[in-house]
Amino acid sequence: MGFLRAKDVISGQEGRAYAVIDGKKEEMFYIKSLEATVEKNKAEIRTLGRRGTQHKASGWSGTGSMTIYYVTSLFRTMMLKYINEGIDTYFSITVVNEDPASSIGTQRVTLNNVNLNSIVMASLDTESDALEEEIEFTFEDVFIAAADTFKSPTLG
């Protein structure tokens, strides 16, 4: 029986992320962590001849969060644009997982139509060595090209 080699487990530090906002590419070197989740919407279906409730997928919703170091005004500026002008910004984020020690290669996932939920507008903390902020968002589409998925690991 084969086993997963430790070297093929992807390091969370080995990767990068960038956003495309209003046509400009922004390297997101300040990300500490990012997670995007897709949740299926399901309808409960009751049918004759079956006492139990069945479930049918009826759509999906994309949500995410990222913790970033408090070193950029980009997201505050985007929120101010919405506050002052009513112009909401939708953008894309591409996350690349690429651990050179692993044999499984690279995965590249693009989240499209990302929209911010809330932003820290100002922060001070005398107990913190490094200021961070948590940003929650939604997204409306996901793209993963077939060439941008992990390969199966070489089993030991």
N, CA, C and O of each residue as an XYZ file, in Angstrom:
624
protein
N       0.842     -1.181      0.000
C       0.000      0.000      0.000
C       0.885      1.242      0.000
O       1.831      1.326      0.784
N       0.593      2.193     -0.859
C       1.359      3.422     -0.947
C       0.987      4.407      0.152
O      -0.018      4.239      0.843
N       1.811      5.434      0.300
C       1.530      6.480      1.282
C       1.952      7.832      0.705
O       2.780      7.914     -0.203
N       1.361      8.878      1.257
C       1.679     10.237      0.843
C       3.014     10.633      1.455
O       3.210     10.511      2.664
N       3.923     11.103      0.627
C       5.221     11.558      1.110
C       5.077     12.962      1.691
O       4.382     13.811      1.132
N       5.737     13.191      2.807
C       5.655     14.485      3.491
C       6.064     15.640      2.579
O       5.517     16.738      2.689
N       7.013     15.403      1.688
C       7.482     16.486      0.811
C       6.397     16.972     -0.148
O       6.494     18.074     -0.687
N       5.354     16.145     -0.364
C       4.281     16.540     -1.278
C       3.168     17.331     -0.607
O       2.264     17.818     -1.286
N       3.218     17.468      0.715
C       2.260     18.323      1.408
C       2.655     19.772      1.114
O       3.810     20.159      1.295
N       1.700     20.552      0.668
C       1.992     21.920      0.224
C       2.207     22.850      1.414
O       1.376     22.919      2.319
N       3.321     23.557      1.400
C       3.600     24.563      2.421
C       2.711     25.774      2.171
O       2.592     26.240      1.038
N       2.095     26.276      3.218
C       1.237     27.446      3.098
C       1.977     28.717      2.730
O       1.362     29.679      2.268
N       3.286     28.735      2.926
C       4.082     29.916      2.584
C       4.539     29.914      1.131
O       4.958     30.947      0.608
N       4.459     28.770      0.485
C       4.949     28.651     -0.883
C       3.817     28.959     -1.850
O       3.066     28.069     -2.249
N       3.707     30.172     -2.206
C       2.670     30.586     -3.135
C       2.646     32.092     -3.259
O       3.510     32.794     -2.735
N       1.661     32.562     -3.949
C       1.506     34.004     -4.131
C       0.060     34.287     -4.501
O      -0.701     33.389     -4.859
N      -0.288     35.537     -4.405
C      -1.635     35.959     -4.794
C      -1.529     37.336     -5.421
O      -0.682     38.149     -5.052
N      -2.397     37.571     -6.360
C      -2.482     38.907     -6.934
C      -3.929     39.196     -7.298
O      -4.725     38.291     -7.549
N      -4.242     40.480     -7.318
C      -5.584     40.928     -7.670
C      -5.488     41.755     -8.937
O      -4.462     42.380     -9.207
N      -6.549     41.754     -9.703
C      -6.679     42.684    -10.826
C      -7.856     43.586    -10.483
O      -9.010     43.159    -10.455
N      -7.523     44.863    -10.219
C      -8.500     45.848     -9.777
C      -8.482     47.005    -10.764
O      -7.449     47.646    -10.962
N      -9.616     47.267    -11.374
C      -9.717     48.329    -12.389
C      -8.622     48.203    -13.443
O      -8.054     49.202    -13.883
N      -8.328     46.959    -13.844
C      -7.359     46.703    -14.900
C      -5.901     46.713    -14.456
O      -5.010     46.458    -15.266
N      -5.644     47.003    -13.181
C      -4.263     47.047    -12.683
C      -3.985     45.825    -11.829
O      -4.804     45.439    -10.995
N      -2.802     45.205    -12.042
C      -2.399     44.032    -11.275
C      -1.748     44.467     -9.965
O      -0.823     45.278     -9.962
N      -2.237     43.922     -8.856
C      -1.741     44.247     -7.516
C      -1.177     42.985     -6.879
O      -1.923     42.050     -6.587
N       0.138     42.951     -6.660
C       0.738     41.825     -5.935
C       0.274     41.914     -4.489
O       0.398     42.963     -3.858
N      -0.251     40.831     -3.969
C      -0.812     40.830     -2.624
C       0.170     40.183     -1.633
O      -0.169     39.229     -0.933
N       1.382     40.723     -1.595
C       2.450     40.202     -0.749
C       2.128     40.342      0.737
O       2.778     39.712      1.570
N       1.146     41.152      1.073
C       0.802     41.430      2.462
C      -0.204     40.436      3.047
O      -0.613     40.583      4.198
N      -0.605     39.433      2.276
C      -1.555     38.439      2.784
C      -0.865     37.523      3.785
O       0.220     37.004      3.526
N      -1.504     37.335      4.922
C      -1.042     36.369      5.907
C      -1.777     35.050      5.700
O      -1.174     33.981      5.797
N      -3.074     35.117      5.416
C      -3.857     33.925      5.110
C      -5.048     34.314      4.253
O      -5.555     35.432      4.344
N      -5.485     33.393      3.430
C      -6.657     33.606      2.574
C      -7.375     32.276      2.432
O      -6.749     31.231      2.255
N      -8.699     32.329      2.512
C      -9.513     31.137      2.308
C     -10.792     31.539      1.588
O     -11.481     32.475      1.995
N     -11.098     30.824      0.521
C     -12.330     31.052     -0.239
C     -13.116     29.752     -0.262
O     -12.556     28.688     -0.526
N     -14.410     29.835      0.015
C     -15.258     28.659      0.153
C     -16.474     28.780     -0.745
O     -17.071     29.849     -0.872
N     -16.832     27.663     -1.367
C     -18.076     27.572     -2.132
C     -19.040     26.705     -1.334
O     -18.702     25.599     -0.910
N     -20.228     27.218     -1.139
C     -21.261     26.455     -0.447
C     -22.451     26.281     -1.381
O     -22.955     27.244     -1.960
N     -22.891     25.025     -1.517
C     -24.057     24.754     -2.357
C     -25.333     25.151     -1.625
O     -25.470     24.927     -0.423
N     -26.252     25.737     -2.360
C     -27.607     25.956     -1.850
C     -28.384     24.694     -2.172
O     -28.305     24.184     -3.290
N     -29.130     24.188     -1.210
C     -29.883     22.957     -1.443
C     -31.332     23.146     -1.042
O     -31.645     23.734     -0.007
N     -32.208     22.628     -1.895
C     -33.636     22.630     -1.600
C     -33.997     21.286     -0.979
O     -33.486     20.241     -1.383
N     -34.887     21.332      0.011
C     -35.378     20.084      0.596
C     -36.538     19.584     -0.256
O     -37.467     20.336     -0.552
N     -36.485     18.336     -0.642
C     -37.488     17.733     -1.523
C     -38.141     16.557     -0.794
O     -37.460     15.638     -0.339
N     -39.452     16.602     -0.695
C     -40.226     15.492     -0.115
C     -40.973     14.829     -1.262
O     -41.594     15.508     -2.080
N     -40.914     13.511     -1.323
C     -41.585     12.790     -2.399
C     -42.459     11.683     -1.829
O     -42.242     11.197     -0.719
N     -43.456     11.298     -2.626
C     -44.310     10.174     -2.249
C     -43.474      8.910     -2.200
O     -42.552      8.735     -2.997
N     -43.796      8.031     -1.267
C     -43.125      6.747     -1.175
C     -41.803      6.792     -0.434
O     -41.115      5.776     -0.337
N     -41.436      7.950      0.090
C     -40.174      8.067      0.835
C     -40.419      8.971      2.038
O     -40.839     10.119      1.888
N     -40.159      8.455      3.207
C     -40.411      9.228      4.419
C     -39.344     10.300      4.657
O     -39.620     11.354      5.231
N     -38.143     10.014      4.213
C     -37.040     10.946      4.445
C     -37.068     12.124      3.490
O     -37.695     12.077      2.432
N     -36.391     13.156      3.880
C     -36.246     14.342      3.045
C     -35.007     14.179      2.179
O     -33.934     13.823      2.666
N     -35.170     14.441      0.899
C     -34.037     14.415     -0.017
C     -33.565     15.856     -0.247
O     -34.247     16.814      0.117
N     -32.407     15.981     -0.846
C     -31.842     17.313     -1.080
C     -31.394     17.435     -2.534
O     -30.800     16.521     -3.107
N     -31.699     18.591     -3.107
C     -31.314     18.859     -4.489
C     -30.560     20.181     -4.537
O     -31.034     21.207     -4.049
N     -29.373     20.129     -5.140
C     -28.587     21.354     -5.285
C     -29.344     22.332     -6.168
O     -29.894     21.962     -7.206
N     -29.362     23.603     -5.730
C     -30.119     24.615     -6.480
C     -29.301     25.880     -6.708
O     -29.863     26.933     -7.009
N     -27.994     25.790     -6.568
C     -27.131     26.946     -6.789
C     -25.955     26.907     -5.831
O     -25.727     25.904     -5.155
N     -25.213     27.995     -5.776
C     -24.064     28.065     -4.887
C     -23.786     29.508     -4.507
O     -24.292     30.446     -5.123
N     -22.967     29.659     -3.478
C     -22.573     30.977     -3.001
C     -21.096     30.930     -2.646
O     -20.638     29.977     -2.016
N     -20.355     31.943     -3.041
C     -18.928     32.002     -2.760
C     -18.618     33.072     -1.727
O     -18.991     34.233     -1.895
N     -17.932     32.677     -0.652
C     -17.513     33.631      0.370
C     -16.052     33.375      0.715
O     -15.526     32.285      0.491
N     -15.421     34.383      1.255
C     -14.038     34.216      1.636
C     -13.603     35.222      2.667
O     -14.318     36.168      2.999
N     -12.399     34.988      3.167
C     -11.797     35.928      4.105
C     -10.288     35.885      3.923
O      -9.716     34.880      3.501
N      -9.675     36.985      4.247
C      -8.219     37.032      4.235
C      -7.759     37.885      5.402
O      -8.377     38.894      5.744
N      -6.671     37.459      5.996
C      -6.009     38.245      7.019
C      -4.793     38.850      6.350
O      -3.975     38.144      5.761
N      -4.684     40.172      6.448
C      -3.549     40.844      5.821
C      -2.834     41.697      6.866
O      -3.427     42.122      7.857
N      -1.566     41.932      6.623
C      -0.844     42.884      7.444
C      -1.344     44.278      7.085
O      -1.642     44.557      5.923
N      -1.432     45.129      8.059
C      -1.992     46.478      7.917
C      -0.952     47.398      7.265
O      -0.403     48.288      7.914
N      -0.693     47.168      5.978
C       0.361     47.910      5.277
C      -0.107     48.500      3.946
O       0.700     49.051      3.198
N      -1.395     48.390      3.646
C      -1.896     48.934      2.387
C      -3.185     49.711      2.631
O      -4.007     49.329      3.464
N      -3.346     50.801      1.898
C      -4.579     51.594      1.968
C      -5.521     51.260      0.818
O      -6.585     51.865      0.687
N      -5.133     50.300     -0.014
C      -5.897     49.964     -1.211
C      -7.367     49.674     -0.904
O      -8.253     50.242     -1.544
N      -7.633     48.808      0.056
C      -9.006     48.396      0.327
C      -9.800     49.502      1.019
O     -11.006     49.619      0.802
N      -9.137     50.321      1.856
C      -9.810     51.476      2.446
C     -10.198     52.479      1.367
O     -11.269     53.082      1.426
N      -9.334     52.652      0.395
C      -9.622     53.566     -0.718
C     -10.817     53.065     -1.531
O     -11.668     53.849     -1.950
N     -10.866     51.741     -1.749
C     -12.003     51.173     -2.482
C     -13.302     51.393     -1.710
O     -14.331     51.709     -2.308
N     -13.261     51.229     -0.389
C     -14.460     51.425      0.420
C     -14.867     52.897      0.435
O     -16.056     53.214      0.399
N     -13.890     53.788      0.487
C     -14.204     55.225      0.441
C     -14.869     55.605     -0.876
O     -15.765     56.449     -0.900
N     -14.439     54.991     -1.963
C     -15.051     55.249     -3.270
C     -16.538     54.875     -3.236
O     -17.380     55.563     -3.814
N     -16.839     53.771     -2.545
C     -18.243     53.374     -2.402
C     -18.989     54.344     -1.476
O     -20.105     54.764     -1.786
N     -18.373     54.699     -0.343
C     -19.015     55.598      0.621
C     -19.305     56.958     -0.012
O     -20.415     57.479      0.104
N     -18.314     57.523     -0.676
C     -18.425     58.896     -1.182
C     -19.102     59.025     -2.533
O     -19.770     60.026     -2.794
N     -18.941     58.023     -3.406
C     -19.458     58.142     -4.767
C     -20.495     57.089     -5.121
O     -21.136     57.177     -6.168
N     -20.666     56.089     -4.255
C     -21.608     55.010     -4.538
C     -21.090     54.022     -5.571
O     -21.855     53.210     -6.092
N     -19.788     54.085     -5.874
C     -19.201     53.194     -6.874
C     -18.570     52.006     -6.163
O     -17.588     52.150     -5.435
N     -19.151     50.826     -6.386
C     -18.651     49.603     -5.770
C     -17.653     48.951     -6.714
O     -17.844     48.967     -7.930
N     -16.602     48.385     -6.168
C     -15.537     47.788     -6.971
C     -15.623     46.269     -6.914
O     -15.687     45.679     -5.835
N     -15.625     45.652     -8.074
C     -15.541     44.203     -8.214
C     -14.207     43.904     -8.879
O     -13.799     44.611     -9.800
N     -13.530     42.869     -8.422
C     -12.203     42.568     -8.949
C     -11.955     41.066     -8.877
O     -12.805     40.314     -8.401
N     -10.792     40.633     -9.349
C     -10.444     39.209     -9.290
C      -9.225     39.022     -8.394
O      -8.389     39.915     -8.254
N      -9.148     37.838     -7.792
C      -7.971     37.441     -7.016
C      -7.523     36.082     -7.546
O      -8.325     35.154     -7.648
N      -6.255     35.969     -7.878
C      -5.680     34.692     -8.289
C      -4.731     34.214     -7.198
O      -3.835     34.943     -6.774
N      -4.940     32.982     -6.752
C      -4.101     32.365     -5.728
C      -3.318     31.243     -6.392
O      -3.899     30.371     -7.038
N      -2.007     31.265     -6.234
C      -1.122     30.264     -6.813
C      -0.457     29.499     -5.674
O       0.247     30.086     -4.852
N      -0.682     28.192     -5.630
C       0.017     27.308     -4.689
C       1.130     26.630     -5.478
O       0.871     25.923     -6.453
N       2.362     26.848     -5.053
C       3.498     26.324     -5.812
C       4.654     26.051     -4.867
O       5.457     26.938     -4.576
N       4.730     24.830     -4.396
C       5.787     24.419     -3.472
C       6.844     23.665     -4.276
O       6.581     22.556     -4.739
N       8.034     24.241     -4.453
C       9.050     23.597     -5.285
C       9.542     22.256     -4.731
O      10.126     21.467     -5.474
N       9.318     21.985     -3.446
C       9.739     20.713     -2.861
C       8.781     19.577     -3.205
O       9.127     18.405     -3.053
N       7.595     19.914     -3.662
C       6.552     18.919     -3.915
C       6.593     18.431     -5.359
O       7.008     19.160     -6.261
N       6.158     17.188     -5.568
C       6.094     16.644     -6.928
C       4.728     16.879     -7.575
O       4.514     16.475     -8.718
N       3.803     17.524     -6.865
C       2.443     17.651     -7.418
C       2.242     18.890     -8.274
O       1.177     19.055     -8.869
N       3.230     19.755     -8.352
C       3.143     20.890     -9.257
C       2.422     22.097     -8.674
O       2.457     22.351     -7.470
N       1.773     22.826     -9.559
C       1.175     24.119     -9.233
C      -0.329     24.072     -9.396
O      -0.852     23.411    -10.294
N      -1.023     24.787     -8.510
C      -2.463     25.000     -8.676
C      -2.711     26.500     -8.703
O      -2.186     27.247     -7.876
N      -3.521     26.930     -9.667
C      -3.845     28.353     -9.824
C      -5.368     28.480     -9.857
O      -6.027     27.941    -10.746
N      -5.919     29.204     -8.871
C      -7.363     29.394     -8.766
C      -7.659     30.891     -8.853
O      -7.049     31.688     -8.139
N      -8.584     31.271     -9.720
C      -8.979     32.667     -9.849
C     -10.411     32.834     -9.371
O     -11.326     32.159     -9.842
N     -10.583     33.743     -8.430
C     -11.903     34.131     -7.939
C     -12.306     35.386     -8.686
O     -11.574     36.376     -8.679
N     -13.461     35.355     -9.330
C     -13.922     36.502    -10.117
C     -15.083     37.215     -9.434
O     -15.827     36.627     -8.649
N     -15.215     38.484     -9.752
C     -16.257     39.349     -9.191
C     -16.213     39.342     -7.667
O     -17.236     39.198     -6.997
N     -15.001     39.502     -7.137
C     -14.801     39.613     -5.693
C     -15.320     40.976     -5.255
O     -15.073     41.988     -5.910
N     -16.047     40.987     -4.128
C     -16.596     42.230     -3.590
C     -16.417     42.215     -2.079
O     -16.764     41.238     -1.415
N     -15.877     43.290     -1.543
C     -15.575     43.383     -0.114
C     -16.834     43.554      0.717
O     -17.755     44.264      0.312
N     -16.882     42.906      1.881
C     -18.007     43.062      2.806
C     -17.753     44.172      3.809
O     -18.619     45.016      4.041
N     -16.567     44.175      4.405
C     -16.252     45.175      5.425
C     -14.747     45.410      5.444
O     -13.953     44.544      5.076
N     -14.388     46.596      5.879
C     -12.981     47.008      5.904
C     -12.691     47.723      7.216
O     -13.522     48.495      7.696
N     -11.529     47.479      7.797
C     -11.047     48.259      8.933
C     -10.577     49.595      8.373
O      -9.671     49.637      7.541
N     -11.177     50.666      8.817
C     -10.800     51.982      8.291
C      -9.627     52.602      9.061
O      -8.871     53.390      8.495
N      -9.468     52.257     10.337
C      -8.340     52.758     11.125
C      -8.056     51.746     12.221
O      -8.963     51.066     12.701
N      -6.775     51.648     12.620
C      -6.409     50.645     13.616
C      -5.217     51.109     14.444
O      -4.256     51.670     13.919
N      -5.302     50.863     15.748
C      -4.194     51.025     16.685
C      -4.297     49.884     17.673
O      -5.400     49.449     18.003
N      -3.157     49.388     18.156
C      -3.173     48.308     19.134
C      -1.825     48.292     19.840
O      -0.821     47.880     19.258
N      -1.800     48.736     21.080
C      -0.532     48.806     21.822
C       0.019     47.433     22.182
O       1.185     47.321     22.562
N      -0.797     46.385     22.069
C      -0.367     45.032     22.401
C       0.154     44.260     21.187
O       0.629     43.134     21.331
N       0.071     44.845     20.010
C       0.425     44.129     18.790
C       1.806     44.525     18.277
O       2.148     45.705     18.211
N       2.592     43.508     17.916
C       3.875     43.776     17.269
C       3.687     44.107     15.792
O       4.489     44.831     15.202
N       2.621     43.571     15.202
C       2.332     43.810     13.790
C       0.815     43.931     13.639
O       0.079     43.002     13.973
N       0.358     45.057     13.144
C      -1.078     45.240     12.934
C      -1.559     44.375     11.780
O      -0.904     44.270     10.742
N      -2.708     43.762     11.983
C      -3.347     42.937     10.957
C      -4.792     43.367     10.819
O      -5.346     44.018     11.705
N      -5.396     42.998      9.703
C      -6.827     43.219      9.535
C      -7.455     42.026      8.837
O      -6.835     41.382      7.991
N      -8.683     41.747      9.201
C      -9.459     40.647      8.625
C     -10.422     41.252      7.615
O     -11.172     42.175      7.935
N     -10.399     40.729      6.393
C     -11.275     41.227      5.330
C     -12.151     40.083      4.842
O     -11.644     39.044      4.417
N     -13.452     40.270      4.902
C     -14.386     39.277      4.384
C     -14.900     39.755      3.028
O     -15.039     40.953      2.780
N     -15.178     38.777      2.154
C     -15.610     39.119      0.806
C     -16.530     38.037      0.254
O     -16.647     36.944      0.807
N     -17.171     38.378     -0.845
C     -17.929     37.408     -1.620
C     -17.313     37.345     -3.008
O     -16.590     38.254     -3.416
N     -17.599     36.266     -3.736
C     -17.177     36.168     -5.126
C     -18.269     35.433     -5.899
O     -19.047     34.669     -5.327
N     -18.310     35.677     -7.206
C     -19.421     35.175     -8.009
C     -19.028     34.153     -9.060
O     -19.895     33.601     -9.736
N     -17.727     33.890     -9.209
C     -17.285     32.909    -10.199
C     -15.896     32.420     -9.801
O     -15.145     33.126     -9.129
N     -15.567     31.209    -10.225
C     -14.264     30.604     -9.959
C     -13.753     30.007    -11.261
O     -14.521     29.426    -12.028
N     -12.456     30.150    -11.509
C     -11.864     29.580    -12.717
C     -10.603     28.816    -12.337
O      -9.724     29.341    -11.654
N     -10.527     27.571    -12.788
C      -9.315     26.760    -12.660
C      -9.102     26.079    -14.010
O      -9.891     25.216    -14.396
N      -8.051     26.454    -14.726
C      -7.745     25.810    -16.002
C      -7.242     24.401    -15.734
O      -6.584     24.160    -14.722
N      -7.540     23.475    -16.623
C      -7.112     22.079    -16.454
C      -5.603     21.985    -16.265
O      -5.130     21.127    -15.521
N      -4.848     22.843    -16.918
C      -3.387     22.822    -16.806
C      -2.909     23.393    -15.472
O      -1.731     23.269    -15.136
N      -3.812     24.018    -14.707
C      -3.440     24.678    -13.458
C      -3.910     23.927    -12.221
O      -4.188     24.546    -11.194
N      -4.005     22.595    -12.302
C      -4.410     21.788    -11.155
C      -3.234     20.924    -10.692
O      -2.316     20.640    -11.461
N      -3.277     20.521     -9.448
C      -2.242     19.642     -8.922
C      -2.258     18.304     -9.640
O      -3.321     17.808    -10.015
N      -1.088     17.721     -9.831
C      -0.970     16.343    -10.330
C      -1.106     15.410     -9.131
O      -0.955     15.844     -7.989
N      -1.386     14.155     -9.377
C      -1.428     13.174     -8.306
C      -0.026     13.023     -7.712
O       0.958     13.012     -8.452
N       0.076     12.907     -6.399
C       1.399     12.765     -5.788
C       2.011     11.393     -6.124
O       1.301     10.420     -6.379
N       3.332     11.354     -6.114
C       4.048     10.103     -6.260
C       4.001      9.403     -4.906
O       4.512      9.922     -3.914
N       3.389      8.228     -4.870
C       3.241      7.525     -3.592
C       4.534      6.832     -3.194
O       5.291      6.334     -4.028
N       4.756      6.821     -1.888
C       5.948      6.176     -1.358
C       5.721      4.688     -1.142
O       6.627      3.984     -0.697
